[in-house]
Amino acid sequence: DGRVCLRYFGQGLYLAIIFSQILWLEYLQRLYFRSVAQAMKIRYFLEGLSRDLLPDHVLAVSLLKQEDGAIEGTEGFFSADDLEVGHLFADVAGFTKMCSSLPPEKAFIVISELFQEFDQLCHKWGVSKVETIG
């Protein structure tokens, strides 16, 4: 009978659609968990980098917030979520060429004045400055 065949076809199609939805959902869940795992790896790397680059007094701000319970569930872990941190890597264009034509004393004065300007701006804006040479 044609109606029975059509009925079984409809039920089979319905089951195939449900099965494909289950497979699609499982695929999306796997993608989601992979992306979460990747994000956790990146965060772990960046927090380790922050520990290496930031001075203790800057890290202490975040750790104290966690100990006070400001960030629930993060006791004992470093979190940079509430830190506003930036890194400035400065290269003065033409400095090497300029220094080659100046006596060392004058070159020292020029770079000292530049750093004094940086220091004044840091003080003006309440920025903690970490100096690295190399």
VMD Tcl script that builds the backbone (N, CA, C; Angstrom):
set m [mol new atoms 402]
animate dup $m
set s [atomselect $m all]
$s set {name element resname resid chain x y z} {
  {N N ASP 1 A 0.837 -1.177 0.000}
  {CA C ASP 1 A 0.000 0.000 0.000}
  {C C ASP 1 A 0.889 1.251 0.000}
  {N N GLY 2 A 0.514 2.233 -0.747}
  {CA C GLY 2 A 1.306 3.462 -0.886}
  {C C GLY 2 A 1.330 4.290 0.374}
  {N N ARG 3 A 0.209 4.220 1.137}
  {CA C ARG 3 A 0.166 5.022 2.367}
  {C C ARG 3 A 1.127 4.473 3.418}
  {N N VAL 4 A 1.252 3.176 3.513}
  {CA C VAL 4 A 2.163 2.557 4.479}
  {C C VAL 4 A 3.598 2.892 4.131}
  {N N CYS 5 A 3.915 2.817 2.854}
  {CA C CYS 5 A 5.280 3.126 2.405}
  {C C CYS 5 A 5.602 4.590 2.680}
  {N N LEU 6 A 4.644 5.460 2.409}
  {CA C LEU 6 A 4.846 6.890 2.660}
  {C C LEU 6 A 4.982 7.162 4.159}
  {N N ARG 7 A 4.207 6.414 4.960}
  {CA C ARG 7 A 4.280 6.570 6.420}
  {C C ARG 7 A 5.658 6.159 6.935}
  {N N TYR 8 A 6.185 5.018 6.476}
  {CA C TYR 8 A 7.512 4.578 6.902}
  {C C TYR 8 A 8.597 5.525 6.398}
  {N N PHE 9 A 8.399 6.045 5.222}
  {CA C PHE 9 A 9.351 7.012 4.682}
  {C C PHE 9 A 9.377 8.266 5.558}
  {N N GLY 10 A 8.220 8.754 5.967}
  {CA C GLY 10 A 8.124 9.938 6.828}
  {C C GLY 10 A 8.783 9.699 8.173}
  {N N GLN 11 A 8.535 8.515 8.760}
  {CA C GLN 11 A 9.145 8.199 10.046}
  {C C GLN 11 A 10.664 8.064 9.918}
  {N N GLY 12 A 11.097 7.466 8.845}
  {CA C GLY 12 A 12.533 7.321 8.600}
  {C C GLY 12 A 13.200 8.674 8.401}
  {N N LEU 13 A 12.513 9.543 7.651}
  {CA C LEU 13 A 13.044 10.889 7.431}
  {C C LEU 13 A 13.108 11.659 8.746}
  {N N TYR 14 A 12.084 11.519 9.565}
  {CA C TYR 14 A 12.042 12.166 10.874}
  {C C TYR 14 A 13.211 11.688 11.746}
  {N N LEU 15 A 13.435 10.370 11.786}
  {CA C LEU 15 A 14.549 9.824 12.567}
  {C C LEU 15 A 15.902 10.288 12.019}
  {N N ALA 16 A 16.015 10.350 10.701}
  {CA C ALA 16 A 17.263 10.814 10.087}
  {C C ALA 16 A 17.537 12.271 10.450}
  {N N ILE 17 A 16.496 13.094 10.480}
  {CA C ILE 17 A 16.664 14.508 10.846}
  {C C ILE 17 A 17.083 14.622 12.306}
  {N N ILE 18 A 16.443 13.878 13.191}
  {CA C ILE 18 A 16.807 13.911 14.617}
  {C C ILE 18 A 18.246 13.427 14.802}
  {N N PHE 19 A 18.612 12.353 14.140}
  {CA C PHE 19 A 19.973 11.820 14.241}
  {C C PHE 19 A 20.992 12.836 13.741}
  {N N SER 20 A 20.688 13.506 12.624}
  {CA C SER 20 A 21.624 14.506 12.092}
  {C C SER 20 A 21.723 15.703 13.037}
  {N N GLN 21 A 20.625 16.067 13.701}
  {CA C GLN 21 A 20.676 17.156 14.672}
  {C C GLN 21 A 21.539 16.776 15.875}
  {N N ILE 22 A 21.434 15.540 16.315}
  {CA C ILE 22 A 22.259 15.066 17.434}
  {C C ILE 22 A 23.731 15.109 17.047}
  {N N LEU 23 A 24.054 14.640 15.841}
  {CA C LEU 23 A 25.447 14.671 15.389}
  {C C LEU 23 A 25.953 16.104 15.262}
  {N N TRP 24 A 25.112 16.993 14.732}
  {CA C TRP 24 A 25.503 18.392 14.573}
  {C C TRP 24 A 25.738 19.042 15.938}
  {N N LEU 25 A 24.869 18.763 16.905}
  {CA C LEU 25 A 25.021 19.299 18.248}
  {C C LEU 25 A 26.308 18.795 18.895}
  {N N GLU 26 A 26.589 17.518 18.723}
  {CA C GLU 26 A 27.829 16.962 19.273}
  {C C GLU 26 A 29.046 17.622 18.633}
  {N N TYR 27 A 28.994 17.836 17.329}
  {CA C TYR 27 A 30.089 18.500 16.613}
  {C C TYR 27 A 30.289 19.923 17.151}
  {N N LEU 28 A 29.205 20.665 17.342}
  {CA C LEU 28 A 29.301 22.028 17.853}
  {C C LEU 28 A 29.834 22.050 19.282}
  {N N GLN 29 A 29.431 21.081 20.093}
  {CA C GLN 29 A 29.948 21.006 21.458}
  {C C GLN 29 A 31.446 20.738 21.462}
  {N N ARG 30 A 31.893 19.870 20.578}
  {CA C ARG 30 A 33.335 19.608 20.494}
  {C C ARG 30 A 34.101 20.855 20.074}
  {N N LEU 31 A 33.561 21.601 19.108}
  {CA C LEU 31 A 34.201 22.848 18.697}
  {C C LEU 31 A 34.262 23.844 19.851}
  {N N TYR 32 A 33.167 23.936 20.585}
  {CA C TYR 32 A 33.112 24.848 21.715}
  {C C TYR 32 A 34.160 24.473 22.765}
  {N N PHE 33 A 34.230 23.205 23.130}
  {CA C PHE 33 A 35.182 22.792 24.159}
  {C C PHE 33 A 36.619 22.948 23.678}
  {N N ARG 34 A 36.877 22.741 22.402}
  {CA C ARG 34 A 38.226 22.976 21.874}
  {C C ARG 34 A 38.581 24.456 21.978}
  {N N SER 35 A 37.609 25.324 21.655}
  {CA C SER 35 A 37.888 26.763 21.724}
  {C C SER 35 A 38.091 27.207 23.168}
  {N N VAL 36 A 37.337 26.632 24.103}
  {CA C VAL 36 A 37.533 26.962 25.521}
  {C C VAL 36 A 38.905 26.494 25.977}
  {N N ALA 37 A 39.297 25.292 25.582}
  {CA C ALA 37 A 40.619 24.777 25.957}
  {C C ALA 37 A 41.723 25.653 25.378}
  {N N GLN 38 A 41.564 26.092 24.144}
  {CA C GLN 38 A 42.555 26.961 23.505}
  {C C GLN 38 A 42.618 28.309 24.231}
  {N N ALA 39 A 41.463 28.848 24.593}
  {CA C ALA 39 A 41.431 30.122 25.319}
  {C C ALA 39 A 42.108 29.986 26.677}
  {N N MET 40 A 41.913 28.858 27.337}
  {CA C MET 40 A 42.560 28.630 28.634}
  {C C MET 40 A 44.073 28.546 28.479}
  {N N LYS 41 A 44.542 27.896 27.415}
  {CA C LYS 41 A 45.988 27.818 27.174}
  {C C LYS 41 A 46.569 29.204 26.940}
  {N N ILE 42 A 45.858 30.018 26.147}
  {CA C ILE 42 A 46.333 31.373 25.857}
  {C C ILE 42 A 46.353 32.206 27.131}
  {N N ARG 43 A 45.290 32.097 27.935}
  {CA C ARG 43 A 45.229 32.855 29.190}
  {C C ARG 43 A 46.353 32.425 30.134}
  {N N TYR 44 A 46.597 31.140 30.242}
  {CA C TYR 44 A 47.675 30.639 31.097}
  {C C TYR 44 A 49.016 31.204 30.637}
  {N N PHE 45 A 49.243 31.210 29.325}
  {CA C PHE 45 A 50.480 31.752 28.771}
  {C C PHE 45 A 50.614 33.241 29.087}
  {N N LEU 46 A 49.537 34.008 28.861}
  {CA C LEU 46 A 49.592 35.449 29.085}
  {C C LEU 46 A 49.760 35.795 30.560}
  {N N GLU 47 A 49.125 35.035 31.430}
  {CA C GLU 47 A 49.293 35.302 32.858}
  {C C GLU 47 A 50.709 34.964 33.306}
  {N N GLY 48 A 51.288 33.912 32.749}
  {CA C GLY 48 A 52.689 33.600 33.049}
  {C C GLY 48 A 53.615 34.693 32.549}
  {N N LEU 49 A 53.321 35.197 31.370}
  {CA C LEU 49 A 54.108 36.294 30.813}
  {C C LEU 49 A 53.986 37.533 31.695}
  {N N SER 50 A 52.776 37.803 32.168}
  {CA C SER 50 A 52.577 38.945 33.060}
  {C C SER 50 A 53.371 38.777 34.349}
  {N N ARG 51 A 53.394 37.559 34.884}
  {CA C ARG 51 A 54.181 37.310 36.103}
  {C C ARG 51 A 55.657 37.594 35.864}
  {N N ASP 52 A 56.123 37.253 34.660}
  {CA C ASP 52 A 57.539 37.460 34.348}
  {C C ASP 52 A 57.869 38.933 34.111}
  {N N LEU 53 A 56.930 39.687 33.529}
  {CA C LEU 53 A 57.230 41.056 33.123}
  {C C LEU 53 A 56.834 42.123 34.137}
  {N N LEU 54 A 55.778 41.859 34.917}
  {CA C LEU 54 A 55.281 42.892 35.811}
  {C C LEU 54 A 55.984 42.832 37.162}
  {N N PRO 55 A 56.184 43.994 37.762}
  {CA C PRO 55 A 56.814 44.017 39.087}
  {C C PRO 55 A 55.845 43.500 40.144}
  {N N ASP 56 A 56.413 43.113 41.271}
  {CA C ASP 56 A 55.622 42.513 42.339}
  {C C ASP 56 A 54.512 43.426 42.838}
  {N N HIS 57 A 54.766 44.739 42.926}
  {CA C HIS 57 A 53.736 45.635 43.463}
  {C C HIS 57 A 52.524 45.726 42.540}
  {N N VAL 58 A 52.698 45.512 41.251}
  {CA C VAL 58 A 51.559 45.510 40.327}
  {C C VAL 58 A 50.797 44.195 40.447}
  {N N LEU 59 A 51.525 43.093 40.548}
  {CA C LEU 59 A 50.875 41.791 40.717}
  {C C LEU 59 A 50.132 41.715 42.042}
  {N N ALA 60 A 50.669 42.358 43.072}
  {CA C ALA 60 A 50.052 42.295 44.396}
  {C C ALA 60 A 48.646 42.876 44.383}
  {N N VAL 61 A 48.394 43.881 43.548}
  {CA C VAL 61 A 47.060 44.475 43.461}
  {C C VAL 61 A 46.037 43.418 43.073}
  {N N SER 62 A 46.348 42.629 42.072}
  {CA C SER 62 A 45.424 41.590 41.625}
  {C C SER 62 A 45.291 40.495 42.662}
  {N N LEU 63 A 46.400 40.085 43.252}
  {CA C LEU 63 A 46.352 39.009 44.240}
  {C C LEU 63 A 45.585 39.420 45.488}
  {N N LEU 64 A 45.730 40.683 45.920}
  {CA C LEU 64 A 44.993 41.151 47.090}
  {C C LEU 64 A 43.493 41.159 46.826}
  {N N LYS 65 A 43.093 41.546 45.619}
  {CA C LYS 65 A 41.671 41.541 45.277}
  {C C LYS 65 A 41.112 40.129 45.367}
  {N N GLN 66 A 41.907 39.156 44.955}
  {CA C GLN 66 A 41.438 37.773 44.998}
  {C C GLN 66 A 41.346 37.279 46.438}
  {N N GLU 67 A 42.332 37.637 47.272}
  {CA C GLU 67 A 42.311 37.200 48.664}
  {C C GLU 67 A 41.144 37.814 49.417}
  {N N ASP 68 A 40.760 39.028 49.041}
  {CA C ASP 68 A 39.618 39.689 49.671}
  {C C ASP 68 A 38.293 39.119 49.191}
  {N N GLY 69 A 38.347 38.223 48.228}
  {CA C GLY 69 A 37.121 37.622 47.705}
  {C C GLY 69 A 36.438 38.466 46.653}
  {N N ALA 70 A 37.157 39.455 46.108}
  {CA C ALA 70 A 36.560 40.301 45.080}
  {C C ALA 70 A 36.269 39.516 43.818}
  {N N ILE 71 A 37.071 38.498 43.571}
  {CA C ILE 71 A 36.864 37.669 42.381}
  {C C ILE 71 A 36.551 36.269 42.869}
  {N N GLU 72 A 35.306 35.898 42.836}
  {CA C GLU 72 A 34.861 34.628 43.403}
  {C C GLU 72 A 35.442 33.440 42.642}
  {N N GLY 73 A 35.933 32.466 43.391}
  {CA C GLY 73 A 36.421 31.234 42.792}
  {C C GLY 73 A 37.836 31.295 42.269}
  {N N THR 74 A 38.543 32.400 42.526}
  {CA C THR 74 A 39.902 32.519 41.991}
  {C C THR 74 A 40.942 32.611 43.096}
  {N N GLU 75 A 40.597 32.210 44.308}
  {CA C GLU 75 A 41.539 32.295 45.411}
  {C C GLU 75 A 42.813 31.519 45.077}
  {N N GLY 76 A 43.947 32.174 45.248}
  {CA C GLY 76 A 45.225 31.522 45.013}
  {C C GLY 76 A 45.690 31.542 43.566}
  {N N PHE 77 A 44.873 32.066 42.664}
  {CA C PHE 77 A 45.258 32.134 41.258}
  {C C PHE 77 A 45.512 33.575 40.875}
  {N N PHE 78 A 46.469 33.755 39.992}
  {CA C PHE 78 A 46.720 35.092 39.465}
  {C C PHE 78 A 45.714 35.362 38.363}
  {N N SER 79 A 45.160 36.547 38.351}
  {CA C SER 79 A 44.245 36.934 37.290}
  {C C SER 79 A 44.546 38.362 36.885}
  {N N ALA 80 A 44.703 38.580 35.626}
  {CA C ALA 80 A 44.987 39.915 35.118}
  {C C ALA 80 A 43.717 40.631 34.667}
  {N N ASP 81 A 42.545 40.088 35.014}
  {CA C ASP 81 A 41.291 40.666 34.539}
  {C C ASP 81 A 41.112 42.123 34.947}
  {N N ASP 82 A 41.525 42.472 36.164}
  {CA C ASP 82 A 41.300 43.826 36.659}
  {C C ASP 82 A 42.511 44.728 36.504}
  {N N LEU 83 A 43.551 44.238 35.894}
  {CA C LEU 83 A 44.741 45.058 35.693}
  {C C LEU 83 A 44.633 45.799 34.373}
  {N N GLU 84 A 45.066 47.027 34.398}
  {CA C GLU 84 A 45.188 47.782 33.153}
  {C C GLU 84 A 46.679 47.930 32.906}
  {N N VAL 85 A 47.179 47.128 32.008}
  {CA C VAL 85 A 48.614 47.053 31.793}
  {C C VAL 85 A 48.907 47.283 30.321}
  {N N GLY 86 A 49.942 48.016 30.082}
  {CA C GLY 86 A 50.406 48.213 28.721}
  {C C GLY 86 A 51.914 48.129 28.704}
  {N N HIS 87 A 52.437 47.812 27.579}
  {CA C HIS 87 A 53.887 47.728 27.420}
  {C C HIS 87 A 54.283 48.716 26.333}
  {N N LEU 88 A 55.282 49.496 26.623}
  {CA C LEU 88 A 55.802 50.441 25.642}
  {C C LEU 88 A 57.220 50.017 25.301}
  {N N PHE 89 A 57.410 49.661 24.062}
  {CA C PHE 89 A 58.740 49.378 23.558}
  {C C PHE 89 A 59.069 50.536 22.614}
  {N N ALA 90 A 59.985 51.386 23.032}
  {CA C ALA 90 A 60.251 52.606 22.283}
  {C C ALA 90 A 61.569 52.506 21.528}
  {N N ASP 91 A 61.527 52.963 20.307}
  {CA C ASP 91 A 62.722 53.062 19.485}
  {C C ASP 91 A 62.720 54.475 18.917}
  {N N VAL 92 A 63.733 55.257 19.271}
  {CA C VAL 92 A 63.804 56.643 18.818}
  {C C VAL 92 A 64.379 56.630 17.401}
  {N N ALA 93 A 63.544 57.029 16.461}
  {CA C ALA 93 A 63.971 57.023 15.050}
  {C C ALA 93 A 65.150 57.972 14.849}
  {N N GLY 94 A 66.194 57.461 14.236}
  {CA C GLY 94 A 67.368 58.262 13.923}
  {C C GLY 94 A 68.304 58.499 15.096}
  {N N PHE 95 A 68.054 57.843 16.223}
  {CA C PHE 95 A 68.869 58.084 17.407}
  {C C PHE 95 A 70.313 57.627 17.210}
  {N N THR 96 A 70.478 56.473 16.609}
  {CA C THR 96 A 71.841 55.959 16.387}
  {C C THR 96 A 72.633 56.894 15.477}
  {N N LYS 97 A 71.994 57.354 14.414}
  {CA C LYS 97 A 72.667 58.275 13.486}
  {C C LYS 97 A 72.995 59.592 14.192}
  {N N MET 98 A 72.040 60.081 15.006}
  {CA C MET 98 A 72.256 61.324 15.721}
  {C C MET 98 A 73.404 61.179 16.722}
  {N N CYS 99 A 73.446 60.065 17.439}
  {CA C CYS 99 A 74.487 59.857 18.448}
  {C C CYS 99 A 75.873 59.734 17.817}
  {N N SER 100 A 75.914 59.233 16.593}
  {CA C SER 100 A 77.220 59.094 15.942}
  {C C SER 100 A 77.844 60.451 15.629}
  {N N SER 101 A 77.014 61.501 15.567}
  {CA C SER 101 A 77.558 62.837 15.275}
  {C C SER 101 A 77.682 63.701 16.530}
  {N N LEU 102 A 77.280 63.170 17.702}
  {CA C LEU 102 A 77.366 63.936 18.948}
  {C C LEU 102 A 78.441 63.353 19.856}
  {N N PRO 103 A 79.028 64.180 20.686}
  {CA C PRO 103 A 79.922 63.639 21.707}
  {C C PRO 103 A 79.092 62.825 22.702}
  {N N PRO 104 A 79.681 61.838 23.343}
  {CA C PRO 104 A 78.933 60.966 24.263}
  {C C PRO 104 A 78.174 61.721 25.350}
  {N N GLU 105 A 78.769 62.821 25.851}
  {CA C GLU 105 A 78.116 63.583 26.910}
  {C C GLU 105 A 76.796 64.185 26.422}
  {N N LYS 106 A 76.790 64.703 25.197}
  {CA C LYS 106 A 75.569 65.312 24.636}
  {C C LYS 106 A 74.522 64.234 24.336}
  {N N ALA 107 A 74.965 63.080 23.830}
  {CA C ALA 107 A 74.028 61.990 23.553}
  {C C ALA 107 A 73.361 61.526 24.851}
  {N N PHE 108 A 74.144 61.479 25.927}
  {CA C PHE 108 A 73.600 61.095 27.223}
  {C C PHE 108 A 72.561 62.108 27.690}
  {N N ILE 109 A 72.838 63.387 27.494}
  {CA C ILE 109 A 71.894 64.441 27.890}
  {C C ILE 109 A 70.587 64.304 27.108}
  {N N VAL 110 A 70.690 64.038 25.802}
  {CA C VAL 110 A 69.483 63.898 24.966}
  {C C VAL 110 A 68.618 62.746 25.463}
  {N N ILE 111 A 69.201 61.584 25.694}
  {CA C ILE 111 A 68.409 60.431 26.136}
  {C C ILE 111 A 67.900 60.636 27.560}
  {N N SER 112 A 68.686 61.308 28.402}
  {CA C SER 112 A 68.233 61.604 29.769}
  {C C SER 112 A 67.016 62.519 29.757}
  {N N GLU 113 A 67.038 63.534 28.897}
  {CA C GLU 113 A 65.891 64.445 28.795}
  {C C GLU 113 A 64.651 63.716 28.285}
  {N N LEU 114 A 64.854 62.777 27.359}
  {CA C LEU 114 A 63.728 61.992 26.846}
  {C C LEU 114 A 63.102 61.164 27.971}
  {N N PHE 115 A 63.929 60.509 28.773}
  {CA C PHE 115 A 63.411 59.699 29.869}
  {C C PHE 115 A 62.785 60.559 30.966}
  {N N GLN 116 A 63.301 61.775 31.148}
  {CA C GLN 116 A 62.670 62.684 32.107}
  {C C GLN 116 A 61.252 63.036 31.657}
  {N N GLU 117 A 61.080 63.225 30.358}
  {CA C GLU 117 A 59.741 63.487 29.817}
  {C C GLU 117 A 58.829 62.284 30.047}
  {N N PHE 118 A 59.337 61.088 29.787}
  {CA C PHE 118 A 58.554 59.865 30.060}
  {C C PHE 118 A 58.166 59.795 31.534}
  {N N ASP 119 A 59.129 60.085 32.420}
  {CA C ASP 119 A 58.863 60.033 33.860}
  {C C ASP 119 A 57.787 61.036 34.262}
  {N N GLN 120 A 57.855 62.246 33.707}
  {CA C GLN 120 A 56.852 63.263 34.034}
  {C C GLN 120 A 55.463 62.842 33.551}
  {N N LEU 121 A 55.391 62.276 32.364}
  {CA C LEU 121 A 54.097 61.807 31.858}
  {C C LEU 121 A 53.557 60.655 32.700}
  {N N CYS 122 A 54.437 59.753 33.100}
  {CA C CYS 122 A 54.006 58.639 33.956}
  {C C CYS 122 A 53.477 59.167 35.282}
  {N N HIS 123 A 54.168 60.126 35.857}
  {CA C HIS 123 A 53.724 60.710 37.126}
  {C C HIS 123 A 52.395 61.440 36.941}
  {N N LYS 124 A 52.273 62.191 35.856}
  {CA C LYS 124 A 51.047 62.951 35.585}
  {C C LYS 124 A 49.835 62.028 35.490}
  {N N TRP 125 A 50.002 60.885 34.844}
  {CA C TRP 125 A 48.880 59.981 34.618}
  {C C TRP 125 A 48.797 58.855 35.651}
  {N N GLY 126 A 49.673 58.871 36.651}
  {CA C GLY 126 A 49.619 57.861 37.707}
  {C C GLY 126 A 49.977 56.474 37.220}
  {N N VAL 127 A 50.937 56.400 36.321}
  {CA C VAL 127 A 51.344 55.135 35.722}
  {C C VAL 127 A 52.587 54.609 36.418}
  {N N SER 128 A 52.576 53.324 36.768}
  {CA C SER 128 A 53.773 52.678 37.300}
  {C C SER 128 A 54.678 52.318 36.135}
  {N N LYS 129 A 55.931 52.653 36.264}
  {CA C LYS 129 A 56.855 52.435 35.168}
  {C C LYS 129 A 57.848 51.358 35.547}
  {N N VAL 130 A 58.064 50.425 34.648}
  {CA C VAL 130 A 59.052 49.377 34.823}
  {C C VAL 130 A 60.069 49.547 33.716}
  {N N GLU 131 A 61.307 49.687 34.091}
  {CA C GLU 131 A 62.339 49.898 33.091}
  {C C GLU 131 A 63.107 48.606 32.860}
  {N N THR 132 A 63.310 48.302 31.612}
  {CA C THR 132 A 64.208 47.209 31.239}
  {C C THR 132 A 65.170 47.746 30.209}
  {N N ILE 133 A 66.368 47.283 30.307}
  {CA C ILE 133 A 67.391 47.710 29.353}
  {C C ILE 133 A 67.885 46.458 28.649}
  {N N GLY 134 A 67.955 46.547 27.338}
  {CA C GLY 134 A 68.490 45.379 26.638}
  {C C GLY 134 A 67.977 45.227 25.274}
}
mol reanalyze $m
mol bondsrecalc $m
mol representation Tube
mol addrep $m
